[in-house]
Amino acid sequence: MSGLVKINSNRQDLLKRAGYRSSSFAAPANELEIFCSLCEGRVYFSQHRHRLYFVDSPTFMLSEIIQRVLRGLGQTAVIDQLYMDEHKVLKAASSIKLSKRQVKPVLTALKLTGVHIHVG
């Protein structure tokens, strides 16, 4: 799976992109709290649900990275769009359920691109 993306070795740039905060990260109680903790360069993986939560931005499309990794494993990514309201007007985060086989390759690819991953 070579050629996914360029590996960024600038630590300050990685911390800035991930919105790094030195204080501890409180575990979110629900999907809305998960969404509120996300930003470009930060994802949340729920071990209990086997779900990865993330947001795409025009400059940093995490969904493309995830799709490439899964395509490399010979699988198809099924990414769910989550909404902030019951009428499905206000888009929130995206989510994907990962199998045990998919977790390590996907999280590794995200780490290599400088994404901060919170596992809860």
DOVEX-792542 format. One record per residue: residue in one letter; chain; residue number from 0; x, y negated, z negated of N, C-alpha, C, O in turn. Coordinates in nm, 2 decimals. Layout:
BEGIN
(tiza "A" "A" NUM (X Y Z) (X Y Z) (X Y Z) (X Y Z))
...
***
This chain:
BEGIN
(tiza "M" "A" 0 (0.08 0.12 0.00) (0.00 0.00 0.00) (0.09 -0.12 0.00) (0.06 -0.22 -0.08))
(tiza "S" "A" 1 (0.19 -0.13 0.08) (0.27 -0.25 0.09) (0.20 -0.36 0.17) (0.11 -0.33 0.25))
(tiza "G" "A" 2 (0.24 -0.48 0.14) (0.18 -0.59 0.22) (0.05 -0.64 0.17) (-0.02 -0.71 0.24))
(tiza "L" "A" 3 (0.01 -0.61 0.04) (-0.11 -0.66 -0.01) (-0.11 -0.81 -0.02) (-0.18 -0.89 0.04))
(tiza "V" "A" 4 (-0.02 -0.86 -0.11) (0.00 -1.01 -0.13) (0.14 -1.03 -0.18) (0.21 -0.94 -0.22))
(tiza "K" "A" 5 (0.18 -1.16 -0.17) (0.31 -1.19 -0.22) (0.31 -1.19 -0.37) (0.22 -1.24 -0.44))
(tiza "I" "A" 6 (0.42 -1.14 -0.43) (0.43 -1.13 -0.58) (0.49 -1.27 -0.62) (0.59 -1.31 -0.57))
(tiza "N" "A" 7 (0.42 -1.33 -0.72) (0.46 -1.46 -0.77) (0.54 -1.44 -0.89) (0.50 -1.38 -0.99))
(tiza "S" "A" 8 (0.67 -1.49 -0.89) (0.75 -1.47 -1.01) (0.77 -1.59 -1.09) (0.84 -1.59 -1.19))
(tiza "N" "A" 9 (0.70 -1.70 -1.06) (0.71 -1.83 -1.13) (0.61 -1.82 -1.25) (0.49 -1.83 -1.24))
(tiza "R" "A" 10 (0.67 -1.79 -1.37) (0.59 -1.77 -1.49) (0.50 -1.89 -1.53) (0.38 -1.87 -1.56))
(tiza "Q" "A" 11 (0.55 -2.01 -1.52) (0.46 -2.13 -1.55) (0.34 -2.13 -1.45) (0.23 -2.17 -1.50))
(tiza "D" "A" 12 (0.37 -2.11 -1.33) (0.26 -2.11 -1.23) (0.15 -2.00 -1.26) (0.03 -2.03 -1.25))
(tiza "L" "A" 13 (0.20 -1.88 -1.30) (0.11 -1.77 -1.34) (0.03 -1.81 -1.46) (-0.10 -1.79 -1.46))
(tiza "L" "A" 14 (0.09 -1.87 -1.56) (0.02 -1.91 -1.68) (-0.08 -2.02 -1.65) (-0.19 -2.01 -1.71))
(tiza "K" "A" 15 (-0.05 -2.11 -1.57) (-0.14 -2.22 -1.53) (-0.26 -2.16 -1.46) (-0.37 -2.20 -1.49))
(tiza "R" "A" 16 (-0.23 -2.08 -1.36) (-0.34 -2.02 -1.28) (-0.44 -1.94 -1.37) (-0.56 -1.94 -1.34))
(tiza "A" "A" 17 (-0.38 -1.87 -1.46) (-0.47 -1.79 -1.55) (-0.53 -1.87 -1.66) (-0.61 -1.81 -1.74))
(tiza "G" "A" 18 (-0.50 -2.00 -1.67) (-0.56 -2.08 -1.78) (-0.52 -2.02 -1.91) (-0.61 -2.02 -2.00))
(tiza "Y" "A" 19 (-0.40 -1.99 -1.92) (-0.35 -1.92 -2.05) (-0.37 -2.01 -2.17) (-0.34 -2.13 -2.17))
(tiza "R" "A" 20 (-0.43 -1.95 -2.27) (-0.44 -2.01 -2.40) (-0.38 -1.92 -2.50) (-0.40 -1.80 -2.50))
(tiza "S" "A" 21 (-0.29 -1.98 -2.59) (-0.22 -1.90 -2.68) (-0.31 -1.84 -2.79) (-0.27 -1.74 -2.86))
(tiza "S" "A" 22 (-0.43 -1.90 -2.82) (-0.52 -1.85 -2.92) (-0.57 -1.72 -2.88) (-0.58 -1.68 -2.76))
(tiza "S" "A" 23 (-0.62 -1.64 -2.97) (-0.68 -1.51 -2.94) (-0.81 -1.52 -2.86) (-0.88 -1.62 -2.88))
(tiza "F" "A" 24 (-0.84 -1.43 -2.78) (-0.95 -1.43 -2.70) (-1.06 -1.35 -2.77) (-1.05 -1.23 -2.79))
(tiza "A" "A" 25 (-1.17 -1.41 -2.80) (-1.28 -1.34 -2.87) (-1.36 -1.25 -2.77) (-1.38 -1.29 -2.66))
(tiza "A" "A" 26 (-1.39 -1.13 -2.81) (-1.46 -1.04 -2.73) (-1.60 -1.09 -2.70) (-1.68 -1.13 -2.79))
(tiza "P" "A" 27 (-1.64 -1.10 -2.57) (-1.77 -1.15 -2.53) (-1.88 -1.05 -2.58) (-1.86 -0.93 -2.57))
(tiza "A" "A" 28 (-2.00 -1.11 -2.61) (-2.11 -1.03 -2.66) (-2.20 -0.98 -2.54) (-2.26 -0.88 -2.56))
(tiza "N" "A" 29 (-2.20 -1.05 -2.43) (-2.29 -1.02 -2.32) (-2.22 -1.06 -2.19) (-2.12 -1.13 -2.19))
(tiza "E" "A" 30 (-2.29 -1.04 -2.08) (-2.24 -1.07 -1.95) (-2.23 -1.22 -1.93) (-2.14 -1.27 -1.86))
(tiza "L" "A" 31 (-2.32 -1.30 -1.98) (-2.31 -1.45 -1.97) (-2.19 -1.50 -2.04) (-2.12 -1.59 -1.99))
(tiza "E" "A" 32 (-2.15 -1.45 -2.16) (-2.03 -1.49 -2.23) (-1.91 -1.45 -2.15) (-1.81 -1.52 -2.15))
(tiza "I" "A" 33 (-1.91 -1.33 -2.09) (-1.80 -1.29 -2.00) (-1.78 -1.39 -1.89) (-1.67 -1.43 -1.86))
(tiza "F" "A" 34 (-1.89 -1.42 -1.82) (-1.89 -1.52 -1.71) (-1.82 -1.65 -1.76) (-1.74 -1.71 -1.69))
(tiza "C" "A" 35 (-1.86 -1.70 -1.88) (-1.81 -1.83 -1.93) (-1.66 -1.82 -1.96) (-1.60 -1.93 -1.96))
(tiza "S" "A" 36 (-1.61 -1.70 -1.98) (-1.47 -1.69 -2.01) (-1.38 -1.67 -1.88) (-1.26 -1.67 -1.89))
(tiza "L" "A" 37 (-1.44 -1.66 -1.77) (-1.37 -1.64 -1.64) (-1.34 -1.77 -1.57) (-1.40 -1.87 -1.59))
(tiza "C" "A" 38 (-1.23 -1.76 -1.50) (-1.19 -1.87 -1.41) (-1.10 -1.81 -1.30) (-1.07 -1.69 -1.30))
(tiza "E" "A" 39 (-1.06 -1.90 -1.21) (-0.97 -1.85 -1.11) (-0.84 -1.80 -1.18) (-0.78 -1.87 -1.25))
(tiza "G" "A" 40 (-0.81 -1.67 -1.15) (-0.69 -1.62 -1.21) (-0.71 -1.55 -1.34) (-0.61 -1.51 -1.41))
(tiza "R" "A" 41 (-0.83 -1.53 -1.38) (-0.86 -1.46 -1.51) (-0.98 -1.36 -1.48) (-1.08 -1.40 -1.43))
(tiza "V" "A" 42 (-0.96 -1.24 -1.52) (-1.07 -1.14 -1.51) (-1.09 -1.07 -1.65) (-1.01 -1.08 -1.74))
(tiza "Y" "A" 43 (-1.20 -1.00 -1.66) (-1.24 -0.93 -1.78) (-1.27 -0.79 -1.74) (-1.36 -0.77 -1.65))
(tiza "F" "A" 44 (-1.21 -0.69 -1.80) (-1.24 -0.55 -1.78) (-1.30 -0.49 -1.90) (-1.24 -0.49 -2.01))
(tiza "S" "A" 45 (-1.43 -0.44 -1.89) (-1.50 -0.38 -2.00) (-1.47 -0.23 -1.99) (-1.52 -0.16 -1.90))
(tiza "Q" "A" 46 (-1.39 -0.18 -2.09) (-1.37 -0.03 -2.10) (-1.49 0.05 -2.12) (-1.51 0.16 -2.07))
(tiza "H" "A" 47 (-1.58 -0.01 -2.20) (-1.71 0.06 -2.24) (-1.79 0.08 -2.11) (-1.85 0.19 -2.09))
(tiza "R" "A" 48 (-1.80 -0.02 -2.03) (-1.89 -0.02 -1.91) (-1.81 0.03 -1.79) (-1.87 0.05 -1.68))
(tiza "H" "A" 49 (-1.68 0.03 -1.79) (-1.59 0.06 -1.68) (-1.62 -0.05 -1.57) (-1.62 -0.01 -1.45))
(tiza "R" "A" 50 (-1.64 -0.17 -1.61) (-1.67 -0.28 -1.51) (-1.56 -0.39 -1.52) (-1.52 -0.42 -1.63))
(tiza "L" "A" 51 (-1.53 -0.44 -1.40) (-1.44 -0.55 -1.39) (-1.52 -0.67 -1.35) (-1.60 -0.67 -1.25))
(tiza "Y" "A" 52 (-1.51 -0.78 -1.43) (-1.58 -0.90 -1.40) (-1.48 -1.01 -1.35) (-1.37 -1.02 -1.41))
(tiza "F" "A" 53 (-1.52 -1.08 -1.25) (-1.43 -1.18 -1.19) (-1.51 -1.29 -1.11) (-1.63 -1.27 -1.08))
(tiza "V" "A" 54 (-1.44 -1.39 -1.08) (-1.50 -1.50 -0.99) (-1.41 -1.52 -0.88) (-1.28 -1.52 -0.89))
(tiza "D" "A" 55 (-1.46 -1.54 -0.76) (-1.39 -1.57 -0.64) (-1.39 -1.72 -0.63) (-1.48 -1.79 -0.67))
(tiza "S" "A" 56 (-1.28 -1.77 -0.57) (-1.28 -1.92 -0.53) (-1.23 -1.92 -0.39) (-1.18 -1.83 -0.33))
(tiza "P" "A" 57 (-1.26 -2.04 -0.32) (-1.22 -2.05 -0.18) (-1.07 -2.02 -0.16) (-1.02 -1.98 -0.05))
(tiza "T" "A" 58 (-0.98 -2.05 -0.26) (-0.84 -2.04 -0.25) (-0.78 -1.91 -0.30) (-0.67 -1.87 -0.28))
(tiza "F" "A" 59 (-0.86 -1.83 -0.38) (-0.81 -1.71 -0.45) (-0.93 -1.61 -0.45) (-1.00 -1.61 -0.55))
(tiza "M" "A" 60 (-0.93 -1.53 -0.35) (-1.04 -1.43 -0.33) (-1.00 -1.30 -0.39) (-0.94 -1.21 -0.33))
(tiza "L" "A" 61 (-1.04 -1.28 -0.52) (-1.01 -1.15 -0.59) (-1.08 -1.03 -0.52) (-1.03 -0.92 -0.52))
(tiza "S" "A" 62 (-1.20 -1.06 -0.47) (-1.27 -0.95 -0.41) (-1.19 -0.89 -0.29) (-1.20 -0.77 -0.27))
(tiza "E" "A" 63 (-1.12 -0.97 -0.22) (-1.04 -0.92 -0.11) (-0.93 -0.83 -0.16) (-0.90 -0.73 -0.09))
(tiza "I" "A" 64 (-0.86 -0.87 -0.27) (-0.76 -0.78 -0.32) (-0.82 -0.65 -0.37) (-0.76 -0.54 -0.34))
(tiza "I" "A" 65 (-0.93 -0.65 -0.44) (-0.99 -0.53 -0.48) (-1.03 -0.44 -0.36) (-1.01 -0.32 -0.37))
(tiza "Q" "A" 66 (-1.09 -0.50 -0.26) (-1.13 -0.42 -0.14) (-1.01 -0.36 -0.08) (-1.02 -0.25 -0.03))
(tiza "R" "A" 67 (-0.90 -0.43 -0.07) (-0.78 -0.37 0.00) (-0.72 -0.26 -0.08) (-0.69 -0.15 -0.03))
(tiza "V" "A" 68 (-0.72 -0.27 -0.22) (-0.67 -0.16 -0.30) (-0.76 -0.04 -0.28) (-0.71 0.07 -0.26))
(tiza "L" "A" 69 (-0.89 -0.05 -0.29) (-0.98 0.06 -0.28) (-0.98 0.12 -0.13) (-0.99 0.24 -0.12))
(tiza "R" "A" 70 (-0.96 0.03 -0.03) (-0.95 0.08 0.10) (-0.82 0.17 0.11) (-0.82 0.27 0.18))
(tiza "G" "A" 71 (-0.71 0.13 0.04) (-0.59 0.21 0.04) (-0.61 0.34 -0.03) (-0.54 0.44 0.00))
(tiza "L" "A" 72 (-0.71 0.35 -0.12) (-0.74 0.48 -0.18) (-0.84 0.56 -0.10) (-0.88 0.67 -0.14))
(tiza "G" "A" 73 (-0.88 0.50 0.01) (-0.98 0.57 0.10) (-1.12 0.56 0.04) (-1.21 0.65 0.07))
(tiza "Q" "A" 74 (-1.15 0.45 -0.03) (-1.28 0.43 -0.09) (-1.34 0.30 -0.05) (-1.26 0.21 0.00))
(tiza "T" "A" 75 (-1.46 0.28 -0.07) (-1.53 0.15 -0.04) (-1.57 0.08 -0.17) (-1.61 0.14 -0.27))
(tiza "A" "A" 76 (-1.54 -0.05 -0.17) (-1.58 -0.13 -0.28) (-1.72 -0.17 -0.28) (-1.77 -0.22 -0.18))
(tiza "V" "A" 77 (-1.79 -0.15 -0.39) (-1.93 -0.20 -0.40) (-1.93 -0.31 -0.51) (-1.94 -0.28 -0.63))
(tiza "I" "A" 78 (-1.93 -0.43 -0.47) (-1.92 -0.54 -0.56) (-2.06 -0.60 -0.58) (-2.13 -0.63 -0.48))
(tiza "D" "A" 79 (-2.10 -0.62 -0.70) (-2.23 -0.67 -0.74) (-2.22 -0.82 -0.77) (-2.12 -0.86 -0.84))
(tiza "Q" "A" 80 (-2.31 -0.90 -0.72) (-2.32 -1.04 -0.75) (-2.41 -1.05 -0.88) (-2.52 -1.00 -0.88))
(tiza "L" "A" 81 (-2.36 -1.12 -0.98) (-2.44 -1.15 -1.10) (-2.49 -1.29 -1.09) (-2.43 -1.38 -1.03))
(tiza "Y" "A" 82 (-2.60 -1.31 -1.16) (-2.66 -1.44 -1.16) (-2.69 -1.49 -1.30) (-2.70 -1.42 -1.39))
(tiza "M" "A" 83 (-2.69 -1.62 -1.31) (-2.71 -1.69 -1.44) (-2.86 -1.70 -1.48) (-2.90 -1.72 -1.59))
(tiza "D" "A" 84 (-2.95 -1.68 -1.38) (-3.09 -1.70 -1.40) (-3.17 -1.58 -1.35) (-3.12 -1.50 -1.27))
(tiza "E" "A" 85 (-3.29 -1.56 -1.40) (-3.37 -1.44 -1.36) (-3.42 -1.45 -1.22) (-3.47 -1.35 -1.16))
(tiza "H" "A" 86 (-3.42 -1.57 -1.16) (-3.47 -1.59 -1.02) (-3.36 -1.57 -0.92) (-3.38 -1.58 -0.80))
(tiza "K" "A" 87 (-3.24 -1.54 -0.96) (-3.12 -1.51 -0.88) (-3.09 -1.63 -0.78) (-3.07 -1.61 -0.66))
(tiza "V" "A" 88 (-3.09 -1.75 -0.84) (-3.06 -1.87 -0.77) (-2.91 -1.91 -0.80) (-2.84 -1.95 -0.71))
(tiza "L" "A" 89 (-2.88 -1.91 -0.93) (-2.75 -1.96 -0.97) (-2.65 -1.84 -0.98) (-2.66 -1.76 -1.07))
(tiza "K" "A" 90 (-2.56 -1.84 -0.89) (-2.46 -1.73 -0.88) (-2.36 -1.75 -1.00) (-2.32 -1.86 -1.03))
(tiza "A" "A" 91 (-2.33 -1.64 -1.06) (-2.23 -1.64 -1.17) (-2.11 -1.56 -1.12) (-2.05 -1.59 -1.02))
(tiza "A" "A" 92 (-2.07 -1.46 -1.20) (-1.95 -1.38 -1.17) (-1.99 -1.26 -1.07) (-2.11 -1.24 -1.05))
(tiza "S" "A" 93 (-1.89 -1.20 -1.03) (-1.90 -1.07 -0.95) (-1.86 -0.96 -1.05) (-1.78 -0.98 -1.14))
(tiza "S" "A" 94 (-1.90 -0.84 -1.02) (-1.87 -0.73 -1.10) (-1.86 -0.60 -1.01) (-1.92 -0.59 -0.91))
(tiza "I" "A" 95 (-1.77 -0.51 -1.05) (-1.75 -0.39 -0.98) (-1.73 -0.28 -1.09) (-1.65 -0.30 -1.18))
(tiza "K" "A" 96 (-1.80 -0.17 -1.07) (-1.78 -0.05 -1.15) (-1.66 0.03 -1.10) (-1.66 0.07 -0.98))
(tiza "L" "A" 97 (-1.56 0.05 -1.18) (-1.44 0.12 -1.14) (-1.44 0.26 -1.20) (-1.46 0.28 -1.32))
(tiza "S" "A" 98 (-1.40 0.36 -1.12) (-1.38 0.50 -1.17) (-1.25 0.50 -1.25) (-1.17 0.41 -1.23))
(tiza "K" "A" 99 (-1.22 0.60 -1.32) (-1.09 0.62 -1.39) (-0.98 0.62 -1.30) (-0.87 0.56 -1.33))
(tiza "R" "A" 100 (-1.00 0.67 -1.18) (-0.89 0.68 -1.08) (-0.87 0.54 -1.02) (-0.75 0.51 -0.97))
(tiza "Q" "A" 101 (-0.96 0.45 -1.02) (-0.95 0.32 -0.95) (-0.89 0.22 -1.05) (-0.83 0.12 -1.00))
(tiza "V" "A" 102 (-0.91 0.23 -1.18) (-0.88 0.13 -1.27) (-0.73 0.09 -1.26) (-0.70 -0.03 -1.24))
(tiza "K" "A" 103 (-0.64 0.18 -1.27) (-0.50 0.15 -1.28) (-0.45 0.08 -1.15) (-0.38 -0.02 -1.16))
(tiza "P" "A" 104 (-0.48 0.13 -1.03) (-0.44 0.06 -0.91) (-0.49 -0.08 -0.89) (-0.42 -0.17 -0.85))
(tiza "V" "A" 105 (-0.62 -0.10 -0.93) (-0.68 -0.23 -0.91) (-0.62 -0.33 -1.01) (-0.59 -0.44 -0.97))
(tiza "L" "A" 106 (-0.61 -0.29 -1.14) (-0.56 -0.38 -1.24) (-0.41 -0.41 -1.21) (-0.37 -0.52 -1.23))
(tiza "T" "A" 107 (-0.34 -0.31 -1.16) (-0.19 -0.34 -1.13) (-0.18 -0.44 -1.01) (-0.10 -0.53 -1.02))
(tiza "A" "A" 108 (-0.26 -0.42 -0.91) (-0.26 -0.52 -0.80) (-0.29 -0.66 -0.85) (-0.23 -0.76 -0.80))
(tiza "L" "A" 109 (-0.39 -0.67 -0.93) (-0.43 -0.80 -0.99) (-0.32 -0.86 -1.07) (-0.29 -0.98 -1.06))
(tiza "K" "A" 110 (-0.26 -0.78 -1.15) (-0.14 -0.83 -1.23) (-0.03 -0.88 -1.14) (0.03 -0.98 -1.17))
(tiza "L" "A" 111 (0.00 -0.80 -1.04) (0.11 -0.84 -0.95) (0.08 -0.97 -0.87) (0.18 -1.04 -0.83))
(tiza "T" "A" 112 (-0.04 -1.01 -0.86) (-0.07 -1.14 -0.80) (-0.09 -1.25 -0.90) (-0.12 -1.36 -0.86))
(tiza "G" "A" 113 (-0.06 -1.22 -1.03) (-0.06 -1.33 -1.13) (-0.19 -1.34 -1.20) (-0.21 -1.45 -1.27))
(tiza "V" "A" 114 (-0.28 -1.25 -1.19) (-0.41 -1.26 -1.26) (-0.39 -1.22 -1.40) (-0.33 -1.12 -1.43))
(tiza "H" "A" 115 (-0.45 -1.30 -1.49) (-0.46 -1.26 -1.64) (-0.58 -1.17 -1.66) (-0.69 -1.20 -1.62))
(tiza "I" "A" 116 (-0.55 -1.05 -1.71) (-0.66 -0.95 -1.73) (-0.68 -0.93 -1.88) (-0.59 -0.90 -1.96))
(tiza "H" "A" 117 (-0.81 -0.96 -1.92) (-0.85 -0.93 -2.06) (-0.92 -0.80 -2.06) (-1.02 -0.78 -1.99))
(tiza "V" "A" 118 (-0.88 -0.70 -2.14) (-0.94 -0.58 -2.15) (-1.02 -0.57 -2.29) (-0.96 -0.59 -2.39))
(tiza "G" "A" 119 (-1.14 -0.54 -2.28) (-1.22 -0.53 -2.40) (-1.31 -0.41 -2.41) (-1.39 -0.40 -2.50))
***
